[in-house]
């Protein structure tokens, strides 16, 4: 499953992916960007995609995520921040 917090864009000739939930930013090669765009269009992870791409996407929490878990994690950080006295 793809994270709904992914933002894929091009800037100054570079392909960039930002995941707002994990606050991760990565630069993608042309091939990786094309593969990820195809996954986004189909709204599914391609298990036959390049292993390095899939590993990197898992590492930054851009794929293989549980929506309910993501929502609970955001709520936890918001609520926890209210009581943080530092």
C-alpha positions in Angstrom: 0.0 0.0 0.0 1.2 3.5 -0.8 1.3 6.2 1.8 -1.1 9.0 1.2 1.5 11.3 2.6 3.8 11.0 -0.4 4.5 14.1 -2.5 6.4 13.3 -5.7 7.7 16.3 -7.7 10.4 17.6 -10.1 12.6 20.5 -9.3 15.6 21.8 -11.1 15.8 18.7 -13.2 15.7 16.4 -10.2 13.0 13.9 -9.2 12.2 14.3 -5.5 9.9 12.4 -3.1 8.8 13.8 0.2 6.8 11.8 2.8 5.2 14.3 5.2 4.4 11.7 7.9 8.0 10.4 8.3 9.4 13.8 7.2 11.7 12.1 4.7 13.1 13.6 1.6 14.9 11.6 -1.2 16.1 12.2 -4.7 15.1 9.5 -7.2 16.7 8.4 -10.5 14.7 8.7 -13.7 13.9 5.0 -13.6 12.9 5.1 -9.9 10.7 8.1 -10.5 9.0 6.5 -13.5 8.4 3.3 -11.5 6.9 5.3 -8.5 4.7 7.4 -10.8 3.3 4.2 -12.3 2.6 2.8 -8.8 0.9 6.1 -7.8 -1.3 6.0 -11.0 -2.3 2.4 -10.3 -2.5 3.1 -6.6 -0.7 -0.1 -5.8 2.9 -1.2 -5.1 4.5 -3.1 -8.0 6.2 -6.2 -6.3 8.4 -6.6 -9.5 9.8 -3.1 -9.1 13.6 -2.6 -8.5 14.5 -4.0 -5.1 16.6 -1.0 -4.2 13.6 1.3 -4.9 11.2 -0.8 -2.8 13.7 -1.0 0.1 14.2 2.7 0.1 10.4 3.4 -0.1 9.9 1.0 2.9 12.7 2.7 4.8 11.1 6.2 4.5 7.6 4.7 5.1 6.4 5.6 1.6 5.0 2.1 1.0 3.7 -0.9 3.0 1.9 1.4 5.4 -1.3 0.9 7.4 -3.6 4.0 7.2 -5.0 3.4 10.6 -1.5 3.1 12.1 -0.5 6.4 10.4 -3.6 8.2 11.7 -2.9 6.9 15.3 0.7 7.9 15.0 -0.2 11.5 14.0 -2.8 11.8 16.8 -0.2 10.5 19.3 2.3 13.1 18.3 -0.2 15.9 18.4 -1.6 14.9 21.8 1.8 14.2 23.2 3.1 17.6 22.1 0.3 19.3 24.1 1.7 17.9 27.3 5.4 18.2 26.6 6.8 20.8 29.0 10.3 21.1 27.4 
